[in-house]
Amino acid sequence: MSDLSSIEKVKLEKMFDMEGGYVLDFSNRTFQEFIIENTNIDISDGKYDYASGSKANRLKAFWAKEANYIVGKLISPLLEYWKTKKLINHIEISQAEQALFDDCYTIAERLKQDRIVENIDAIQAYSNDKEFSVLAKSIRESIQNNEPEVALDRLHTYMVKYTKKLCDKHGISYDKNKPLHSLFGEYVNYLRQHRFIESQITAKILKHSTKILEDFNHVRNHQSLAHDNPILNYHESVLIFTNVSSAIKFIEAIEAEKSEVDEQNKVQAEWDEISF
C-alpha cells in the first residue's frame, strides 16, 4: 500500500475535484480506460470496491492498496490531464491552483522514487514478437504488484529471448539449446572484440553478470514457479531483478550509442559518395 499522508490525500482530492464521488470530468468508461492506459490496472476490478464504488472512492481504494511507485505513476498523468484540459479550454490557472498543482507534483515524484527494482522500465518488448511483448508486460506487472519472486521464471525466459535478439542483431551464431549465461558470454565477447567496452572494470562487471546468469539457471529450475518448487524469498528475488535490469539498462545504452555511430557513418559515406 502507498504511504500517502492524510494531508497529501486532502491535497490530491482537492486537485482532482473528488468531492461528490467524481474524478475531474471522467465518465466511468473514460476513467477506467485512462487508468488502464497508464498503469495496466483495471480500476473496475472488485479489488477497488470501496464505499459507494464511485470513481473517487475507487481512486481512494487504489491509493490504499497499490504500492507507492504505481500510485505516483497514476498521479502524474492525472495532473497532466488536468493541466491539458485547462489549456485547451483557455482557462487561466490561478496562483492557488498552480500552488496546489506543484504540491501534488511533488507528491507524485516522491512516490515514484520508491521503486523496489531500479531500471525495471528497461524490461521492454524490443521486437514485434507478441510473446516477447506479453512476457515483458507480465514481468513489469509483477514488480508493480510488489511480487518479484513470482516472476523469476519469466525474467529468465525474457533474458534468453533478449540475449538471442542481441546475438541475431550482430550476426553471432549460437546453438538453440545453449544456456543463457553462454549466450550472454558470446555477446559480451562481441562487445570486447569490437571495442564497445572501454575499461577493464566494465569488462569485469559484465563477466560477473555472466556468472550471475549462470547461477540464475539454477534459481529458475529449482527456486521459481517454472516447476513445482519452493520459490526464492522476496529480498533475494529483488536483488536478482535489480542486477539483471541494470545489465539490460547498460546494454541498451551501449546499443543506442552504437546505432548512433553507425547512422553517422552511413550519412558520412553517402555524403562522400555524392561529393565524389
N, C-alpha and C positions, 0 to 999 in steps of 0.2 A: 504493500500500500504506500501511497505517497505521504510525505510528511508536511503537507500544506498546513500552515498555522491558521488559527481562526481569523486573524486579521487578513492574511493573504486570501482566504476564501471570500471574505467580505468584499475585498477589492475586485476579485475576479467576477463575483456575482454582479457587482455594480457595472463592471466593464461590459459584460455580456448580456445586460438587460434581463437578468434571470428572474426578476420579480413576476409573480403570476404564472410561473411554470414555463416561461418561454426561454429561448436562447437566441438572441439577436432576432433576425427575421426569418429564421429557418422554419420550414414545414417539417413534419415528421420524416417525410421521404428525403428531403434535401439534407436534413441533419444527419440521418443515417448514412447517406452517400458521402457526405463531407468527411465523416469520421473514418469510414472505411478507406477512403482515398488517402487519408493522411496517417492512419495507424494500422490499417488492415484489421481493424476490430469492428464487429457489428454491435452497435450500441443498443439494438433491439433485442439482443440476447437476454434471456431470463436472469443472467448474472447481474444485470444492471437494473432489475426491478427494484424500485425504492419508492415508498410512499405512494403518491398518485400515479407514478410512472410517467410523469410529464417529461419534456425534454430537459428542463432544468434539473429535475430530480435524477434523471438518468445520468446527466453530466456530473452531479454530485456523487453518485454511486461510482462513476468512472474514477473520480479523484480518490475515492476511498479504497478502491480495490486494485488499481493499477500502480505500478512502480513509478518512482519519480521521473525517470527518463521518458517513459511513454506519455505521462501526463504533460510534461513540458513540451514534448513533441506535438501534442494536440493544441496546447495553448498558443503556441507561436503562430500557426496558420489561422487560428480563430482571431487573433489580434490583427493579422494581415487582412483578413476578410473584413473586419470592422473598419479598418482604415481605408480599404479599397472602396467600400460602399460609400463612405463619406466623400471620397474624391470624385467618384463617377456621378454622384448626385449633387456635386458642387456645394457641399455643406461644410462650412468652416468649422475647424476643430478648435474648440475653446482652450484656454490655458489650463482650466481644470481638467478637461478631457485628456489633454496631452500629458498632464502630470500623472493622471491615473493610468494612461497607456504606458508611460515609461515605467511606472511601478510594476505593472503586470508583465512587461517585457523582461524586467529584472527577475521576476519570479520564475518565468519560463526558462530563462538562461540558467538560473540556479538549479532548477530541476534537471535540465538536460546534461548538466555536468556529472550527475550521479549515474554513470553507466557501470554495469557490472563487468562489461568487457569493452576495453578500448578498441577502436578501429573495427567494430563489428560491421560498420557500413561498407567495409572493404569486401565483405562477402556478398557479391552480386552475381547476377547471371550474365556472364561475359560472352554469350553466344545466343543464337536463336534456338538453341536446344531447349525444348519445352521442359524436359526432365531437369535440366540444369536450373531453369528458372524456378520451378516448383521446389527444388531442393534448397536453393538459396533463401527463398521466401520462408520455408518451413524452419530453417535454422535461425533466421533473424527473429521470427515469432517466438521461438523457444527462449531466446535471450531476452526479448522484451517481456516475456512472461516470467522471467527470473527462474528458468528451468534448464540450465546448461547441461545438466547431467543426462537429460533425456534426449539430447540432440547429438551426443558424441558420435554415434554411428553414422549419422547423416553428415556431420562435419568431416569424417574420414572419407566418405563417399565423394563429398564435394571436392576435397583436396585431390583425390585421384583424378576426377574429371578435369579439375582446374589445371593440374600439372600436365596431363595429357594434352590439353589445349595449348599450353605453352610449348610443349615439345613439337606438336604439329605445326604450330606457327613458325618455328625456327628450323623445321626440317630435321629434327632429332628423332632418329629411329628408335623403336622400343618394342619389346615383346608385350603382347596384350596382357600376359599374366605376370608381368614384372611388378613387384610390390611398390608401394607408394614411396618409400624412402629411396629406393633405387632410381625411380623416375625423377624424383626431385634432385638427386645427386647428379644425374645426367644434365639436367637443366642448369644447375649451379656450375658444373664444369664448362658448359657452353658460355656462361657469363664470364668466367675467368679467361677462357681461351680468346674471347673476343674483346677482352679488356673493358667490360662494362662495370667491373669492380675495381676501384682504385686503391683500396687499402687492404693490408693483410688482415687487419682485425675484422673487416667486413666479411672476408672470406672465411675466417674462423667462426664468426657468428652464424653464417649460412651453413657451414659444415656441422655446427652444433644443432641447427634446425633440422638437418638431415637425420641426425641421431635421434632427435625428439620424435620425428615422424616414424622412425623405425620402431621406437617404443610405443608409438601410438597404435601401431598394428596390433600389439598385444592388448591394449586397452579396448580397442574396437572388438576384438574377438572374445575377450574374457570379462570385460567390465562395462559393457554397453548393452543397449537393447537390440543389438544386431543378432543376439542369440538369447537363450534363456539364462541370463546371468544376473548376479547381484551387481547393480550398477555402481560406478565410482561415486564418491561423495561430492557434494556441491562445490566446496572450495578448490579441490584439485581439478574439478571439471572447468571451473572458471580459469584456473591457471593454464590449462591446455588451450582453451579458447583464446586467451589473451596472447599466448605465444604464436599460435597458428595465424590469427588475424593480423598480428603485427608483421609476420613474414609476408603475408599477402599484400599488405599495405606498402611495404618496401618494394616488393616485386612490381606492383602496379606503377610506382613512381619511376623505377628503372625502365620499364616498358614504355611508359609515356615519353620519357626523355629520349629513348632510342627512336621512337616513332617520329619525334620532332626532328631529330638529326637526319633521319632517313628522308623526311619530307624536304628539308633544306637542301640536302644533297641532290635530290631529284630535281628540284627547281633550278639549282645551280647548273646541273647537267643539261637541262632543257635550254637554259639561257646561253650556255656555252655553245650548244648546237646551233641555236639561232644566230648567235654572233659570228660563228664560223661560216 
